[in-house]
């Protein structure tokens, strides 16, 4: 029998493409033991799939294996970390706005209401700031969004830009203010 929490896990895997055991446990289950038992059951029933993460030896769960696994995991982990410090009102992965497709758009409350575009940049080509500099946000948003770039490199645009390391160790209230 699939529970309501199991259905929520399936929905997040459908939206984000992949998530680690620790992320799913933190977001949906109070107990690590219950979480791993439910995820094993869903895997055995063929509802979701899993494989070992080469970086942390955790299982990574997905419905259909994403082409950019690390990219998907970083976005899901960012959601988990932001969830710890902010009240997330809306998180939409991969929206399309004319010539740009950020990895996510997020509306959240952290001291005040905020709107941000999220970009995970782990490729060797670096962050493409030109597309954001040319982006006319007034067509889509009532306020200018912030830009949160998850990268180990510097990223600057005309937007207020915050760079969060791929280890997500510097995501706290001070880095997103």
C-alpha positions in Angstrom: 0.0 0.0 0.0 1.3 3.4 -1.0 0.8 6.0 1.7 0.2 9.7 1.3 3.8 10.4 2.3 5.0 7.9 -0.3 2.9 9.8 -2.9 4.6 13.0 -1.8 8.0 11.4 -2.3 7.0 10.2 -5.8 5.8 13.8 -6.7 9.0 15.4 -5.6 11.0 12.8 -7.6 8.9 13.6 -10.6 9.5 17.4 -10.1 13.1 17.4 -9.2 14.2 14.2 -11.0 16.3 12.8 -8.2 16.9 12.9 -4.5 19.2 11.4 -1.9 17.9 9.3 1.0 18.9 11.9 3.5 17.0 14.6 1.6 13.8 12.5 1.4 14.1 11.5 5.0 14.4 15.1 6.2 11.6 16.4 4.0 9.0 13.6 4.5 9.8 11.2 7.3 10.6 11.7 10.9 12.6 8.6 11.2 15.5 7.4 9.1 14.6 3.8 9.6 11.0 4.3 8.5 12.2 6.3 5.5 14.6 3.6 4.3 12.0 0.9 4.8 9.4 2.9 2.8 11.9 3.7 0.0 13.0 0.1 -0.2 9.3 -1.0 -0.5 8.7 1.6 -3.3 11.8 0.3 -5.1 10.8 -3.3 -4.7 7.4 -2.5 -6.1 9.0 -0.8 -9.1 7.5 2.6 -8.4 10.9 4.3 -8.1 14.5 3.3 -8.9 17.7 3.8 -7.0 21.5 3.6 -7.3 24.4 4.3 -5.0 25.8 7.8 -5.0 29.5 7.8 -5.9 30.1 10.9 -3.7 28.5 10.0 -0.5 27.6 6.2 -0.8 23.9 7.2 -0.2 21.2 5.9 -2.4 19.8 8.2 -5.0 16.2 7.7 -5.9 14.5 8.6 -9.2 11.7 7.6 -11.5 13.6 8.0 -14.7 17.4 8.4 -14.4 18.2 12.1 -15.2 21.0 12.8 -17.8 22.6 15.2 -15.3 22.4 13.3 -12.1 24.7 15.5 -10.0 23.0 18.6 -11.3 19.6 17.2 -10.2 20.9 16.2 -6.8 22.4 19.7 -6.2 19.0 21.3 -6.9 17.2 19.0 -4.6 19.8 19.4 -1.9 19.5 23.2 -2.3 15.7 22.9 -1.8 16.3 20.9 1.4 18.8 23.4 2.8 16.6 26.4 1.9 13.7 24.6 3.5 15.6 24.6 6.8 16.0 28.4 7.0 13.1 29.8 5.0 9.4 29.3 4.4 9.2 28.2 0.8 6.0 29.4 -0.9 6.6 28.1 -4.4 9.5 26.2 -6.0 9.2 25.5 -9.7 12.0 23.5 -11.4 13.0 24.4 -14.9 10.5 27.1 -15.9 10.9 28.8 -19.3 11.0 32.6 -19.6 11.6 33.7 -23.2 15.3 33.1 -23.8 16.2 31.7 -20.4 15.5 28.5 -18.6 16.8 28.7 -15.0 17.0 25.5 -13.0 14.3 26.8 -10.7 12.3 29.9 -9.6 11.5 30.1 -5.9 9.3 32.3 -3.9 10.2 32.2 -0.2 10.0 34.2 3.0 13.3 34.8 4.9 12.8 38.0 6.9 10.7 39.3 4.0 9.1 37.9 0.9 11.7 37.0 -1.8 11.8 35.9 -5.4 14.8 34.2 -6.9 16.0 32.4 -10.0 18.2 29.4 -9.2 21.0 28.3 -11.5 23.2 25.2 -10.8 26.5 25.7 -12.6 28.9 22.8 -12.5 30.0 22.6 -16.1 33.5 23.7 -17.3 32.0 26.4 -19.5 31.1 28.5 -16.6 28.1 30.7 -15.7 26.4 32.3 -18.7 25.8 35.8 -17.4 24.8 37.3 -20.8 21.5 35.6 -20.9 20.6 37.0 -17.5 21.9 40.5 -18.2 19.6 40.5 -21.3 16.6 39.0 -19.5 13.6 41.4 -19.2 12.1 40.3 -15.9 9.3 42.9 -16.0 7.4 40.7 -18.4 7.2 37.9 -15.9 7.5 39.2 -12.3 6.2 42.1 -10.3 9.6 42.6 -8.7 13.2 42.0 -9.9 14.2 38.5 -8.9 17.4 37.7 -7.1 19.8 35.2 -8.7 21.1 32.3 -6.6 24.0 30.5 -8.4 25.1 27.2 -7.0 28.7 26.9 -8.2 32.3 26.8 -7.0 33.1 29.7 -9.4 32.4 33.4 -9.3 29.1 34.5 -10.9 28.1 38.2 -11.4 25.2 39.7 -13.3 23.2 42.9 -13.1 20.8 41.1 -10.8 21.5 40.8 -7.1 23.5 37.6 -7.2 24.3 35.2 -4.4 26.8 32.3 -5.0 26.3 29.2 -2.9 29.0 26.6 -3.0 28.2 23.2 -4.4 28.9 21.8 -0.9 26.0 24.0 0.2 27.9 24.8 3.4 27.5 28.6 3.0 23.7 28.6 2.6 22.5 30.4 5.6 20.6 33.6 6.5 23.6 35.8 5.9 24.4 34.4 2.4 20.9 35.0 1.1 20.2 38.5 2.4 
